[in-house]
Amino acid sequence: MPAYEYICQDCKKEFMVFLSIKEFEAKPRIKCLHCGSDNVQRKITGFFAKTSKKS
Ligand SMILES: [Zn+2]
């Protein structure tokens, strides 16, 4: 089951959720594991996330 990384816009904490492809395609409302907010953003992980040089 793939893991999806999210970052909470409210408490700025990162967390992972495990969803099947089918569940993910159903666009579930992800809630922050830490504060319960649904103001979360998907973190892009993998090969493209390696370079982050922003000043
Ligand atoms: Zn949070």
mmCIF file of the protein (N, C-alpha, C, O) and its ligand, coordinates in Angstrom:
data_MODEL
# 
_entry.id   MODEL 
# 
loop_
_entity.id 
_entity.type 
_entity.pdbx_number_of_molecules 
1 polymer     1 
2 non-polymer 1 
# 
_entity_poly.entity_id                      1 
_entity_poly.type                           'polypeptide(L)' 
_entity_poly.nstd_linkage                   no 
_entity_poly.nstd_monomer                   no 
_entity_poly.pdbx_seq_one_letter_code       MPAYEYICQDCKKEFMVFLSIKEFEAKPRIKCLHCGSDNVQRKITGFFAKTSKKS 
_entity_poly.pdbx_seq_one_letter_code_can   MPAYEYICQDCKKEFMVFLSIKEFEAKPRIKCLHCGSDNVQRKITGFFAKTSKKS 
_entity_poly.pdbx_strand_id                 A 
# 
loop_
_entity_poly_seq.entity_id 
_entity_poly_seq.num 
_entity_poly_seq.mon_id 
_entity_poly_seq.hetero 
1 1  MET n 
1 2  PRO n 
1 3  ALA n 
1 4  TYR n 
1 5  GLU n 
1 6  TYR n 
1 7  ILE n 
1 8  CYS n 
1 9  GLN n 
1 10 ASP n 
1 11 CYS n 
1 12 LYS n 
1 13 LYS n 
1 14 GLU n 
1 15 PHE n 
1 16 MET n 
1 17 VAL n 
1 18 PHE n 
1 19 LEU n 
1 20 SER n 
1 21 ILE n 
1 22 LYS n 
1 23 GLU n 
1 24 PHE n 
1 25 GLU n 
1 26 ALA n 
1 27 LYS n 
1 28 PRO n 
1 29 ARG n 
1 30 ILE n 
1 31 LYS n 
1 32 CYS n 
1 33 LEU n 
1 34 HIS n 
1 35 CYS n 
1 36 GLY n 
1 37 SER n 
1 38 ASP n 
1 39 ASN n 
1 40 VAL n 
1 41 GLN n 
1 42 ARG n 
1 43 LYS n 
1 44 ILE n 
1 45 THR n 
1 46 GLY n 
1 47 PHE n 
1 48 PHE n 
1 49 ALA n 
1 50 LYS n 
1 51 THR n 
1 52 SER n 
1 53 LYS n 
1 54 LYS n 
1 55 SER n 
# 
loop_
_struct_asym.id 
_struct_asym.entity_id 
A 1 
B 2 
# 
loop_
_chem_comp.id 
_chem_comp.type 
_chem_comp.mon_nstd_flag 
ALA 'L-peptide linking' y 
ARG 'L-peptide linking' y 
ASN 'L-peptide linking' y 
ASP 'L-peptide linking' y 
CYS 'L-peptide linking' y 
GLN 'L-peptide linking' y 
GLU 'L-peptide linking' y 
GLY 'peptide linking'   y 
HIS 'L-peptide linking' y 
ILE 'L-peptide linking' y 
LEU 'L-peptide linking' y 
LYS 'L-peptide linking' y 
MET 'L-peptide linking' y 
PHE 'L-peptide linking' y 
PRO 'L-peptide linking' y 
SER 'L-peptide linking' y 
THR 'L-peptide linking' y 
TYR 'L-peptide linking' y 
VAL 'L-peptide linking' y 
ZN  non-polymer         . 
# 
_pdbx_entity_nonpoly.entity_id   2 
_pdbx_entity_nonpoly.name        ? 
_pdbx_entity_nonpoly.comp_id     ZN 
# 
_pdbx_nonpoly_scheme.asym_id         B 
_pdbx_nonpoly_scheme.entity_id       2 
_pdbx_nonpoly_scheme.mon_id          ZN 
_pdbx_nonpoly_scheme.ndb_seq_num     1 
_pdbx_nonpoly_scheme.pdb_seq_num     101 
_pdbx_nonpoly_scheme.auth_seq_num    101 
_pdbx_nonpoly_scheme.pdb_mon_id      ZN 
_pdbx_nonpoly_scheme.auth_mon_id     ZN 
_pdbx_nonpoly_scheme.pdb_strand_id   A 
_pdbx_nonpoly_scheme.pdb_ins_code    . 
# 
loop_
_atom_site.group_PDB 
_atom_site.id 
_atom_site.type_symbol 
_atom_site.label_atom_id 
_atom_site.label_alt_id 
_atom_site.label_comp_id 
_atom_site.label_asym_id 
_atom_site.label_entity_id 
_atom_site.label_seq_id 
_atom_site.pdbx_PDB_ins_code 
_atom_site.Cartn_x 
_atom_site.Cartn_y 
_atom_site.Cartn_z 
_atom_site.occupancy 
_atom_site.B_iso_or_equiv 
_atom_site.pdbx_formal_charge 
_atom_site.auth_seq_id 
_atom_site.auth_comp_id 
_atom_site.auth_asym_id 
_atom_site.auth_atom_id 
_atom_site.pdbx_PDB_model_num 
ATOM   1   N  N  . MET A 1 1  ? 0.849   -1.202 0.000  1.00 0.00 ? 1   MET A N  1 
ATOM   2   C  CA . MET A 1 1  ? 0.000   0.000  0.000  1.00 0.00 ? 1   MET A CA 1 
ATOM   3   C  C  . MET A 1 1  ? 0.881   1.246  0.000  1.00 0.00 ? 1   MET A C  1 
ATOM   4   O  O  . MET A 1 1  ? 1.751   1.389  0.859  1.00 0.00 ? 1   MET A O  1 
ATOM   5   N  N  . PRO A 1 2  ? 0.668   2.125  -0.931 1.00 0.00 ? 2   PRO A N  1 
ATOM   6   C  CA . PRO A 1 2  ? 1.549   3.297  -0.993 1.00 0.00 ? 2   PRO A CA 1 
ATOM   7   C  C  . PRO A 1 2  ? 1.308   4.271  0.144  1.00 0.00 ? 2   PRO A C  1 
ATOM   8   O  O  . PRO A 1 2  ? 0.205   4.387  0.679  1.00 0.00 ? 2   PRO A O  1 
ATOM   9   N  N  . ALA A 1 3  ? 2.365   4.955  0.485  1.00 0.00 ? 3   ALA A N  1 
ATOM   10  C  CA . ALA A 1 3  ? 2.266   5.963  1.532  1.00 0.00 ? 3   ALA A CA 1 
ATOM   11  C  C  . ALA A 1 3  ? 2.286   7.341  0.881  1.00 0.00 ? 3   ALA A C  1 
ATOM   12  O  O  . ALA A 1 3  ? 3.014   7.585  -0.081 1.00 0.00 ? 3   ALA A O  1 
ATOM   13  N  N  . TYR A 1 4  ? 1.494   8.206  1.413  1.00 0.00 ? 4   TYR A N  1 
ATOM   14  C  CA . TYR A 1 4  ? 1.447   9.566  0.906  1.00 0.00 ? 4   TYR A CA 1 
ATOM   15  C  C  . TYR A 1 4  ? 1.860   10.508 2.016  1.00 0.00 ? 4   TYR A C  1 
ATOM   16  O  O  . TYR A 1 4  ? 1.398   10.405 3.152  1.00 0.00 ? 4   TYR A O  1 
ATOM   17  N  N  . GLU A 1 5  ? 2.731   11.419 1.663  1.00 0.00 ? 5   GLU A N  1 
ATOM   18  C  CA . GLU A 1 5  ? 3.213   12.367 2.658  1.00 0.00 ? 5   GLU A CA 1 
ATOM   19  C  C  . GLU A 1 5  ? 2.457   13.675 2.529  1.00 0.00 ? 5   GLU A C  1 
ATOM   20  O  O  . GLU A 1 5  ? 2.256   14.210 1.439  1.00 0.00 ? 5   GLU A O  1 
ATOM   21  N  N  . TYR A 1 6  ? 2.060   14.150 3.655  1.00 0.00 ? 6   TYR A N  1 
ATOM   22  C  CA . TYR A 1 6  ? 1.360   15.430 3.695  1.00 0.00 ? 6   TYR A CA 1 
ATOM   23  C  C  . TYR A 1 6  ? 2.027   16.343 4.691  1.00 0.00 ? 6   TYR A C  1 
ATOM   24  O  O  . TYR A 1 6  ? 2.695   15.908 5.629  1.00 0.00 ? 6   TYR A O  1 
ATOM   25  N  N  . ILE A 1 7  ? 1.825   17.626 4.456  1.00 0.00 ? 7   ILE A N  1 
ATOM   26  C  CA . ILE A 1 7  ? 2.273   18.596 5.451  1.00 0.00 ? 7   ILE A CA 1 
ATOM   27  C  C  . ILE A 1 7  ? 1.080   19.452 5.839  1.00 0.00 ? 7   ILE A C  1 
ATOM   28  O  O  . ILE A 1 7  ? 0.320   19.928 4.995  1.00 0.00 ? 7   ILE A O  1 
ATOM   29  N  N  . CYS A 1 8  ? 0.946   19.628 7.124  1.00 0.00 ? 8   CYS A N  1 
ATOM   30  C  CA . CYS A 1 8  ? -0.181  20.385 7.639  1.00 0.00 ? 8   CYS A CA 1 
ATOM   31  C  C  . CYS A 1 8  ? 0.127   21.873 7.554  1.00 0.00 ? 8   CYS A C  1 
ATOM   32  O  O  . CYS A 1 8  ? 1.180   22.329 7.999  1.00 0.00 ? 8   CYS A O  1 
ATOM   33  N  N  . GLN A 1 9  ? -0.789  22.609 6.987  1.00 0.00 ? 9   GLN A N  1 
ATOM   34  C  CA . GLN A 1 9  ? -0.579  24.048 6.845  1.00 0.00 ? 9   GLN A CA 1 
ATOM   35  C  C  . GLN A 1 9  ? -0.832  24.785 8.155  1.00 0.00 ? 9   GLN A C  1 
ATOM   36  O  O  . GLN A 1 9  ? -0.444  25.943 8.312  1.00 0.00 ? 9   GLN A O  1 
ATOM   37  N  N  . ASP A 1 10 ? -1.466  24.125 9.065  1.00 0.00 ? 10  ASP A N  1 
ATOM   38  C  CA . ASP A 1 10 ? -1.790  24.772 10.326 1.00 0.00 ? 10  ASP A CA 1 
ATOM   39  C  C  . ASP A 1 10 ? -0.681  24.592 11.354 1.00 0.00 ? 10  ASP A C  1 
ATOM   40  O  O  . ASP A 1 10 ? -0.205  25.563 11.941 1.00 0.00 ? 10  ASP A O  1 
ATOM   41  N  N  . CYS A 1 11 ? -0.276  23.351 11.566 1.00 0.00 ? 11  CYS A N  1 
ATOM   42  C  CA . CYS A 1 11 ? 0.753   23.123 12.583 1.00 0.00 ? 11  CYS A CA 1 
ATOM   43  C  C  . CYS A 1 11 ? 2.112   22.839 11.968 1.00 0.00 ? 11  CYS A C  1 
ATOM   44  O  O  . CYS A 1 11 ? 3.098   22.651 12.681 1.00 0.00 ? 11  CYS A O  1 
ATOM   45  N  N  . LYS A 1 12 ? 2.161   22.807 10.637 1.00 0.00 ? 12  LYS A N  1 
ATOM   46  C  CA . LYS A 1 12 ? 3.424   22.661 9.899  1.00 0.00 ? 12  LYS A CA 1 
ATOM   47  C  C  . LYS A 1 12 ? 4.127   21.338 10.163 1.00 0.00 ? 12  LYS A C  1 
ATOM   48  O  O  . LYS A 1 12 ? 5.337   21.209 9.973  1.00 0.00 ? 12  LYS A O  1 
ATOM   49  N  N  . LYS A 1 13 ? 3.368   20.388 10.591 1.00 0.00 ? 13  LYS A N  1 
ATOM   50  C  CA . LYS A 1 13 ? 3.967   19.082 10.822 1.00 0.00 ? 13  LYS A CA 1 
ATOM   51  C  C  . LYS A 1 13 ? 3.702   18.185 9.620  1.00 0.00 ? 13  LYS A C  1 
ATOM   52  O  O  . LYS A 1 13 ? 2.721   18.336 8.892  1.00 0.00 ? 13  LYS A O  1 
ATOM   53  N  N  . GLU A 1 14 ? 4.613   17.259 9.454  1.00 0.00 ? 14  GLU A N  1 
ATOM   54  C  CA . GLU A 1 14 ? 4.463   16.325 8.353  1.00 0.00 ? 14  GLU A CA 1 
ATOM   55  C  C  . GLU A 1 14 ? 3.949   15.000 8.859  1.00 0.00 ? 14  GLU A C  1 
ATOM   56  O  O  . GLU A 1 14 ? 4.232   14.595 9.986  1.00 0.00 ? 14  GLU A O  1 
ATOM   57  N  N  . PHE A 1 15 ? 3.202   14.340 8.027  1.00 0.00 ? 15  PHE A N  1 
ATOM   58  C  CA . PHE A 1 15 ? 2.718   13.032 8.417  1.00 0.00 ? 15  PHE A CA 1 
ATOM   59  C  C  . PHE A 1 15 ? 2.467   12.201 7.176  1.00 0.00 ? 15  PHE A C  1 
ATOM   60  O  O  . PHE A 1 15 ? 2.394   12.711 6.058  1.00 0.00 ? 15  PHE A O  1 
ATOM   61  N  N  . MET A 1 16 ? 2.341   10.936 7.402  1.00 0.00 ? 16  MET A N  1 
ATOM   62  C  CA . MET A 1 16 ? 2.139   10.003 6.308  1.00 0.00 ? 16  MET A CA 1 
ATOM   63  C  C  . MET A 1 16 ? 0.798   9.328  6.458  1.00 0.00 ? 16  MET A C  1 
ATOM   64  O  O  . MET A 1 16 ? 0.357   9.015  7.564  1.00 0.00 ? 16  MET A O  1 
ATOM   65  N  N  . VAL A 1 17 ? 0.171   9.112  5.347  1.00 0.00 ? 17  VAL A N  1 
ATOM   66  C  CA . VAL A 1 17 ? -1.038  8.306  5.371  1.00 0.00 ? 17  VAL A CA 1 
ATOM   67  C  C  . VAL A 1 17 ? -0.873  7.167  4.377  1.00 0.00 ? 17  VAL A C  1 
ATOM   68  O  O  . VAL A 1 17 ? -0.223  7.305  3.341  1.00 0.00 ? 17  VAL A O  1 
ATOM   69  N  N  . PHE A 1 18 ? -1.465  6.068  4.715  1.00 0.00 ? 18  PHE A N  1 
ATOM   70  C  CA . PHE A 1 18 ? -1.402  4.904  3.853  1.00 0.00 ? 18  PHE A CA 1 
ATOM   71  C  C  . PHE A 1 18 ? -2.760  4.701  3.201  1.00 0.00 ? 18  PHE A C  1 
ATOM   72  O  O  . PHE A 1 18 ? -3.769  4.492  3.873  1.00 0.00 ? 18  PHE A O  1 
ATOM   73  N  N  . LEU A 1 19 ? -2.758  4.767  1.903  1.00 0.00 ? 19  LEU A N  1 
ATOM   74  C  CA . LEU A 1 19 ? -4.001  4.610  1.163  1.00 0.00 ? 19  LEU A CA 1 
ATOM   75  C  C  . LEU A 1 19 ? -3.757  3.693  -0.017 1.00 0.00 ? 19  LEU A C  1 
ATOM   76  O  O  . LEU A 1 19 ? -2.690  3.707  -0.632 1.00 0.00 ? 19  LEU A O  1 
ATOM   77  N  N  . SER A 1 20 ? -4.750  2.911  -0.313 1.00 0.00 ? 20  SER A N  1 
ATOM   78  C  CA . SER A 1 20 ? -4.674  2.163  -1.555 1.00 0.00 ? 20  SER A CA 1 
ATOM   79  C  C  . SER A 1 20 ? -4.901  3.128  -2.710 1.00 0.00 ? 20  SER A C  1 
ATOM   80  O  O  . SER A 1 20 ? -5.434  4.221  -2.521 1.00 0.00 ? 20  SER A O  1 
ATOM   81  N  N  . ILE A 1 21 ? -4.498  2.723  -3.889 1.00 0.00 ? 21  ILE A N  1 
ATOM   82  C  CA . ILE A 1 21 ? -4.700  3.569  -5.067 1.00 0.00 ? 21  ILE A CA 1 
ATOM   83  C  C  . ILE A 1 21 ? -6.172  3.942  -5.193 1.00 0.00 ? 21  ILE A C  1 
ATOM   84  O  O  . ILE A 1 21 ? -6.526  5.079  -5.503 1.00 0.00 ? 21  ILE A O  1 
ATOM   85  N  N  . LYS A 1 22 ? -6.997  2.968  -4.948 1.00 0.00 ? 22  LYS A N  1 
ATOM   86  C  CA . LYS A 1 22 ? -8.431  3.196  -5.087 1.00 0.00 ? 22  LYS A CA 1 
ATOM   87  C  C  . LYS A 1 22 ? -8.939  4.227  -4.086 1.00 0.00 ? 22  LYS A C  1 
ATOM   88  O  O  . LYS A 1 22 ? -9.738  5.104  -4.415 1.00 0.00 ? 22  LYS A O  1 
ATOM   89  N  N  . GLU A 1 23 ? -8.463  4.099  -2.883 1.00 0.00 ? 23  GLU A N  1 
ATOM   90  C  CA . GLU A 1 23 ? -8.853  5.067  -1.864 1.00 0.00 ? 23  GLU A CA 1 
ATOM   91  C  C  . GLU A 1 23 ? -8.350  6.467  -2.217 1.00 0.00 ? 23  GLU A C  1 
ATOM   92  O  O  . GLU A 1 23 ? -9.052  7.462  -2.037 1.00 0.00 ? 23  GLU A O  1 
ATOM   93  N  N  . PHE A 1 24 ? -7.132  6.514  -2.716 1.00 0.00 ? 24  PHE A N  1 
ATOM   94  C  CA . PHE A 1 24 ? -6.553  7.809  -3.040 1.00 0.00 ? 24  PHE A CA 1 
ATOM   95  C  C  . PHE A 1 24 ? -7.300  8.469  -4.194 1.00 0.00 ? 24  PHE A C  1 
ATOM   96  O  O  . PHE A 1 24 ? -7.506  9.682  -4.193 1.00 0.00 ? 24  PHE A O  1 
ATOM   97  N  N  . GLU A 1 25 ? -7.697  7.682  -5.158 1.00 0.00 ? 25  GLU A N  1 
ATOM   98  C  CA . GLU A 1 25 ? -8.411  8.225  -6.315 1.00 0.00 ? 25  GLU A CA 1 
ATOM   99  C  C  . GLU A 1 25 ? -9.788  8.743  -5.929 1.00 0.00 ? 25  GLU A C  1 
ATOM   100 O  O  . GLU A 1 25 ? -10.372 9.575  -6.623 1.00 0.00 ? 25  GLU A O  1 
ATOM   101 N  N  . ALA A 1 26 ? -10.287 8.249  -4.833 1.00 0.00 ? 26  ALA A N  1 
ATOM   102 C  CA . ALA A 1 26 ? -11.581 8.735  -4.346 1.00 0.00 ? 26  ALA A CA 1 
ATOM   103 C  C  . ALA A 1 26 ? -11.453 10.089 -3.664 1.00 0.00 ? 26  ALA A C  1 
ATOM   104 O  O  . ALA A 1 26 ? -12.424 10.639 -3.145 1.00 0.00 ? 26  ALA A O  1 
ATOM   105 N  N  . LYS A 1 27 ? -10.223 10.617 -3.676 1.00 0.00 ? 27  LYS A N  1 
ATOM   106 C  CA . LYS A 1 27 ? -9.929  11.925 -3.089 1.00 0.00 ? 27  LYS A CA 1 
ATOM   107 C  C  . LYS A 1 27 ? -10.488 12.068 -1.672 1.00 0.00 ? 27  LYS A C  1 
ATOM   108 O  O  . LYS A 1 27 ? -11.375 12.880 -1.409 1.00 0.00 ? 27  LYS A O  1 
ATOM   109 N  N  . PRO A 1 28 ? -9.953  11.274 -0.794 1.00 0.00 ? 28  PRO A N  1 
ATOM   110 C  CA . PRO A 1 28 ? -10.423 11.356 0.581  1.00 0.00 ? 28  PRO A CA 1 
ATOM   111 C  C  . PRO A 1 28 ? -9.974  12.660 1.222  1.00 0.00 ? 28  PRO A C  1 
ATOM   112 O  O  . PRO A 1 28 ? -8.964  13.245 0.831  1.00 0.00 ? 28  PRO A O  1 
ATOM   113 N  N  . ARG A 1 29 ? -10.711 13.090 2.176  1.00 0.00 ? 29  ARG A N  1 
ATOM   114 C  CA . ARG A 1 29 ? -10.308 14.290 2.902  1.00 0.00 ? 29  ARG A CA 1 
ATOM   115 C  C  . ARG A 1 29 ? -9.316  13.887 3.974  1.00 0.00 ? 29  ARG A C  1 
ATOM   116 O  O  . ARG A 1 29 ? -9.653  13.228 4.958  1.00 0.00 ? 29  ARG A O  1 
ATOM   117 N  N  . ILE A 1 30 ? -8.088  14.303 3.750  1.00 0.00 ? 30  ILE A N  1 
ATOM   118 C  CA . ILE A 1 30 ? -7.029  13.931 4.681  1.00 0.00 ? 30  ILE A CA 1 
ATOM   119 C  C  . ILE A 1 30 ? -6.989  14.921 5.824  1.00 0.00 ? 30  ILE A C  1 
ATOM   120 O  O  . ILE A 1 30 ? -7.051  16.135 5.629  1.00 0.00 ? 30  ILE A O  1 
ATOM   121 N  N  . LYS A 1 31 ? -6.886  14.380 7.001  1.00 0.00 ? 31  LYS A N  1 
ATOM   122 C  CA . LYS A 1 31 ? -6.779  15.252 8.165  1.00 0.00 ? 31  LYS A CA 1 
ATOM   123 C  C  . LYS A 1 31 ? -5.428  15.072 8.828  1.00 0.00 ? 31  LYS A C  1 
ATOM   124 O  O  . LYS A 1 31 ? -4.856  13.983 8.854  1.00 0.00 ? 31  LYS A O  1 
ATOM   125 N  N  . CYS A 1 32 ? -4.949  16.165 9.355  1.00 0.00 ? 32  CYS A N  1 
ATOM   126 C  CA . CYS A 1 32 ? -3.679  16.144 10.064 1.00 0.00 ? 32  CYS A CA 1 
ATOM   127 C  C  . CYS A 1 32 ? -3.766  15.222 11.272 1.00 0.00 ? 32  CYS A C  1 
ATOM   128 O  O  . CYS A 1 32 ? -4.714  15.272 12.056 1.00 0.00 ? 32  CYS A O  1 
ATOM   129 N  N  . LEU A 1 33 ? -2.758  14.389 11.395 1.00 0.00 ? 33  LEU A N  1 
ATOM   130 C  CA . LEU A 1 33 ? -2.747  13.459 12.520 1.00 0.00 ? 33  LEU A CA 1 
ATOM   131 C  C  . LEU A 1 33 ? -2.446  14.166 13.837 1.00 0.00 ? 33  LEU A C  1 
ATOM   132 O  O  . LEU A 1 33 ? -2.718  13.645 14.919 1.00 0.00 ? 33  LEU A O  1 
ATOM   133 N  N  . HIS A 1 34 ? -1.888  15.346 13.723 1.00 0.00 ? 34  HIS A N  1 
ATOM   134 C  CA . HIS A 1 34 ? -1.423  16.039 14.925 1.00 0.00 ? 34  HIS A CA 1 
ATOM   135 C  C  . HIS A 1 34 ? -2.479  16.979 15.487 1.00 0.00 ? 34  HIS A C  1 
ATOM   136 O  O  . HIS A 1 34 ? -2.711  17.003 16.696 1.00 0.00 ? 34  HIS A O  1 
ATOM   137 N  N  . CYS A 1 35 ? -3.109  17.741 14.629 1.00 0.00 ? 35  CYS A N  1 
ATOM   138 C  CA . CYS A 1 35 ? -4.054  18.743 15.124 1.00 0.00 ? 35  CYS A CA 1 
ATOM   139 C  C  . CYS A 1 35 ? -5.461  18.545 14.578 1.00 0.00 ? 35  CYS A C  1 
ATOM   140 O  O  . CYS A 1 35 ? -6.394  19.223 15.008 1.00 0.00 ? 35  CYS A O  1 
ATOM   141 N  N  . GLY A 1 36 ? -5.620  17.629 13.645 1.00 0.00 ? 36  GLY A N  1 
ATOM   142 C  CA . GLY A 1 36 ? -6.958  17.330 13.149 1.00 0.00 ? 36  GLY A CA 1 
ATOM   143 C  C  . GLY A 1 36 ? -7.437  18.255 12.047 1.00 0.00 ? 36  GLY A C  1 
ATOM   144 O  O  . GLY A 1 36 ? -8.566  18.123 11.572 1.00 0.00 ? 36  GLY A O  1 
ATOM   145 N  N  . SER A 1 37 ? -6.601  19.181 11.638 1.00 0.00 ? 37  SER A N  1 
ATOM   146 C  CA . SER A 1 37 ? -6.983  20.110 10.581 1.00 0.00 ? 37  SER A CA 1 
ATOM   147 C  C  . SER A 1 37 ? -7.016  19.406 9.225  1.00 0.00 ? 37  SER A C  1 
ATOM   148 O  O  . SER A 1 37 ? -6.235  18.489 8.971  1.00 0.00 ? 37  SER A O  1 
ATOM   149 N  N  . ASP A 1 38 ? -7.912  19.839 8.374  1.00 0.00 ? 38  ASP A N  1 
ATOM   150 C  CA . ASP A 1 38 ? -7.888  19.282 7.022  1.00 0.00 ? 38  ASP A CA 1 
ATOM   151 C  C  . ASP A 1 38 ? -7.206  20.248 6.055  1.00 0.00 ? 38  ASP A C  1 
ATOM   152 O  O  . ASP A 1 38 ? -7.317  20.104 4.837  1.00 0.00 ? 38  ASP A O  1 
ATOM   153 N  N  . ASN A 1 39 ? -6.519  21.204 6.595  1.00 0.00 ? 39  ASN A N  1 
ATOM   154 C  CA . ASN A 1 39 ? -5.763  22.156 5.790  1.00 0.00 ? 39  ASN A CA 1 
ATOM   155 C  C  . ASN A 1 39 ? -4.361  21.591 5.528  1.00 0.00 ? 39  ASN A C  1 
ATOM   156 O  O  . ASN A 1 39 ? -3.354  22.112 6.008  1.00 0.00 ? 39  ASN A O  1 
ATOM   157 N  N  . VAL A 1 40 ? -4.341  20.533 4.767  1.00 0.00 ? 40  VAL A N  1 
ATOM   158 C  CA . VAL A 1 40 ? -3.087  19.823 4.541  1.00 0.00 ? 40  VAL A CA 1 
ATOM   159 C  C  . VAL A 1 40 ? -2.747  19.837 3.060  1.00 0.00 ? 40  VAL A C  1 
ATOM   160 O  O  . VAL A 1 40 ? -3.615  19.959 2.195  1.00 0.00 ? 40  VAL A O  1 
ATOM   161 N  N  . GLN A 1 41 ? -1.467  19.710 2.806  1.00 0.00 ? 41  GLN A N  1 
ATOM   162 C  CA . GLN A 1 41 ? -1.006  19.735 1.437  1.00 0.00 ? 41  GLN A CA 1 
ATOM   163 C  C  . GLN A 1 41 ? -0.180  18.501 1.157  1.00 0.00 ? 41  GLN A C  1 
ATOM   164 O  O  . GLN A 1 41 ? 0.631   18.074 1.980  1.00 0.00 ? 41  GLN A O  1 
ATOM   165 N  N  . ARG A 1 42 ? -0.390  17.951 0.019  1.00 0.00 ? 42  ARG A N  1 
ATOM   166 C  CA . ARG A 1 42 ? 0.351   16.770 -0.386 1.00 0.00 ? 42  ARG A CA 1 
ATOM   167 C  C  . ARG A 1 42 ? 1.803   17.147 -0.609 1.00 0.00 ? 42  ARG A C  1 
ATOM   168 O  O  . ARG A 1 42 ? 2.109   18.137 -1.273 1.00 0.00 ? 42  ARG A O  1 
ATOM   169 N  N  . LYS A 1 43 ? 2.672   16.359 -0.056 1.00 0.00 ? 43  LYS A N  1 
ATOM   170 C  CA . LYS A 1 43 ? 4.094   16.551 -0.309 1.00 0.00 ? 43  LYS A CA 1 
ATOM   171 C  C  . LYS A 1 43 ? 4.508   15.666 -1.457 1.00 0.00 ? 43  LYS A C  1 
ATOM   172 O  O  . LYS A 1 43 ? 4.223   14.469 -1.474 1.00 0.00 ? 43  LYS A O  1 
ATOM   173 N  N  . ILE A 1 44 ? 5.173   16.256 -2.399 1.00 0.00 ? 44  ILE A N  1 
ATOM   174 C  CA . ILE A 1 44 ? 5.658   15.457 -3.511 1.00 0.00 ? 44  ILE A CA 1 
ATOM   175 C  C  . ILE A 1 44 ? 6.958   14.794 -3.095 1.00 0.00 ? 44  ILE A C  1 
ATOM   176 O  O  . ILE A 1 44 ? 7.940   15.460 -2.767 1.00 0.00 ? 44  ILE A O  1 
ATOM   177 N  N  . THR A 1 45 ? 6.945   13.503 -3.114 1.00 0.00 ? 45  THR A N  1 
ATOM   178 C  CA . THR A 1 45 ? 8.139   12.787 -2.691 1.00 0.00 ? 45  THR A CA 1 
ATOM   179 C  C  . THR A 1 45 ? 8.720   12.020 -3.872 1.00 0.00 ? 45  THR A C  1 
ATOM   180 O  O  . THR A 1 45 ? 8.105   11.905 -4.932 1.00 0.00 ? 45  THR A O  1 
ATOM   181 N  N  . GLY A 1 46 ? 9.884   11.518 -3.662 1.00 0.00 ? 46  GLY A N  1 
ATOM   182 C  CA . GLY A 1 46 ? 10.493  10.723 -4.708 1.00 0.00 ? 46  GLY A CA 1 
ATOM   183 C  C  . GLY A 1 46 ? 11.601  11.483 -5.410 1.00 0.00 ? 46  GLY A C  1 
ATOM   184 O  O  . GLY A 1 46 ? 12.253  12.341 -4.814 1.00 0.00 ? 46  GLY A O  1 
ATOM   185 N  N  . PHE A 1 47 ? 11.808  11.172 -6.654 1.00 0.00 ? 47  PHE A N  1 
ATOM   186 C  CA . PHE A 1 47 ? 12.966  11.666 -7.380 1.00 0.00 ? 47  PHE A CA 1 
ATOM   187 C  C  . PHE A 1 47 ? 12.963  13.179 -7.563 1.00 0.00 ? 47  PHE A C  1 
ATOM   188 O  O  . PHE A 1 47 ? 14.019  13.810 -7.611 1.00 0.00 ? 47  PHE A O  1 
ATOM   189 N  N  . PHE A 1 48 ? 11.804  13.735 -7.661 1.00 0.00 ? 48  PHE A N  1 
ATOM   190 C  CA . PHE A 1 48 ? 11.727  15.158 -7.984 1.00 0.00 ? 48  PHE A CA 1 
ATOM   191 C  C  . PHE A 1 48 ? 11.877  16.054 -6.761 1.00 0.00 ? 48  PHE A C  1 
ATOM   192 O  O  . PHE A 1 48 ? 12.049  17.268 -6.876 1.00 0.00 ? 48  PHE A O  1 
ATOM   193 N  N  . ALA A 1 49 ? 11.810  15.437 -5.604 1.00 0.00 ? 49  ALA A N  1 
ATOM   194 C  CA . ALA A 1 49 ? 11.830  16.243 -4.390 1.00 0.00 ? 49  ALA A CA 1 
ATOM   195 C  C  . ALA A 1 49 ? 13.249  16.460 -3.867 1.00 0.00 ? 49  ALA A C  1 
ATOM   196 O  O  . ALA A 1 49 ? 13.445  17.022 -2.790 1.00 0.00 ? 49  ALA A O  1 
ATOM   197 N  N  . LYS A 1 50 ? 14.224  16.012 -4.634 1.00 0.00 ? 50  LYS A N  1 
ATOM   198 C  CA . LYS A 1 50 ? 15.589  16.043 -4.103 1.00 0.00 ? 50  LYS A CA 1 
ATOM   199 C  C  . LYS A 1 50 ? 16.201  17.437 -4.110 1.00 0.00 ? 50  LYS A C  1 
ATOM   200 O  O  . LYS A 1 50 ? 16.932  17.804 -3.190 1.00 0.00 ? 50  LYS A O  1 
ATOM   201 N  N  . THR A 1 51 ? 15.907  18.200 -5.132 1.00 0.00 ? 51  THR A N  1 
ATOM   202 C  CA . THR A 1 51 ? 16.507  19.514 -5.216 1.00 0.00 ? 51  THR A CA 1 
ATOM   203 C  C  . THR A 1 51 ? 15.507  20.573 -4.771 1.00 0.00 ? 51  THR A C  1 
ATOM   204 O  O  . THR A 1 51 ? 14.476  20.791 -5.407 1.00 0.00 ? 51  THR A O  1 
ATOM   205 N  N  . SER A 1 52 ? 15.830  21.205 -3.694 1.00 0.00 ? 52  SER A N  1 
ATOM   206 C  CA . SER A 1 52 ? 14.969  22.283 -3.233 1.00 0.00 ? 52  SER A CA 1 
ATOM   207 C  C  . SER A 1 52 ? 15.843  23.437 -2.786 1.00 0.00 ? 52  SER A C  1 
ATOM   208 O  O  . SER A 1 52 ? 16.051  23.656 -1.592 1.00 0.00 ? 52  SER A O  1 
ATOM   209 N  N  . LYS A 1 53 ? 16.342  24.160 -3.751 1.00 0.00 ? 53  LYS A N  1 
ATOM   210 C  CA . LYS A 1 53 ? 17.202  25.289 -3.432 1.00 0.00 ? 53  LYS A CA 1 
ATOM   211 C  C  . LYS A 1 53 ? 16.428  26.578 -3.638 1.00 0.00 ? 53  LYS A C  1 
ATOM   212 O  O  . LYS A 1 53 ? 16.465  27.209 -4.695 1.00 0.00 ? 53  LYS A O  1 
ATOM   213 N  N  . LYS A 1 54 ? 15.742  26.926 -2.600 1.00 0.00 ? 54  LYS A N  1 
ATOM   214 C  CA . LYS A 1 54 ? 15.000  28.175 -2.645 1.00 0.00 ? 54  LYS A CA 1 
ATOM   215 C  C  . LYS A 1 54 ? 15.542  29.082 -1.566 1.00 0.00 ? 54  LYS A C  1 
ATOM   216 O  O  . LYS A 1 54 ? 15.695  28.674 -0.415 1.00 0.00 ? 54  LYS A O  1 
ATOM   217 N  N  . SER A 1 55 ? 15.823  30.282 -1.932 1.00 0.00 ? 55  SER A N  1 
ATOM   218 C  CA . SER A 1 55 ? 16.394  31.194 -0.953 1.00 0.00 ? 55  SER A CA 1 
ATOM   219 C  C  . SER A 1 55 ? 15.298  31.972 -0.242 1.00 0.00 ? 55  SER A C  1 
ATOM   220 O  O  . SER A 1 55 ? 15.589  32.796 0.626  1.00 0.00 ? 55  SER A O  1 
HETATM 221 ZN ZN . ZN  B 2 .  ? -1.751  19.907 11.928 1.00 0.00 2 101 ZN  A ZN 1 
# 
